[in-house]
Amino acid sequence: MKVLQSITLLSLFIMLPLISFAQSTSNNDEQEVLSVLDDFMSSFSGSDPVGHSATYHVPHFRLARGSMSNWATREDVVTAHIRIFDNLSDTDWHHSEWVEREIINITDTKAHVATRVRRFRDDGSEIVTFESLYILIKVEGRWGIKFRSSFL
């Protein structure tokens, strides 16, 4: 009986640090993913195409309104977002905010994040709320958005 207790205790001493390490690694990745999404939204709402492009991994893909957009380079992202910000200003858009973000699956190199986004006018009235799925990947130690699919 004492041998069994000793083995059990030894197993716990070995496993607890490993479990703790795995959880902290996952929590760190989750924090980094959410930080990228924070930067994405703040640069989008700030109409900052260069800062916004830094949140992507290219090539980047977006499926929305029945068509697929593909930006091969960061320069493509910047050029496209200059146009996107101009078009949004024609709709009375002022800024966008996350309503919800839920990491639905994550590994050490890929994350799926279900989101709900709301766009606002300058007076605070709502333009639209929509849901999107973001797929982020970690390349050379950096998380970035690789794919988005929006119900817009």
Secondary structure, DSSP 8 states (H G I E B T S, - for coil): -HHHHHHHHHHHHHHHHHHHHHHHHHHHHHHHHHHHHHHHHHHHHTT-HHHHHTTEEEEEEEEETTEEEEE-SHHHHHHHHHHHHHHHHTTTEEEEEEEEEEEEEE-SSEEEEEEEEEEEETTS-EEEEEEEEEEEEEETTEEEEEEEEEE-
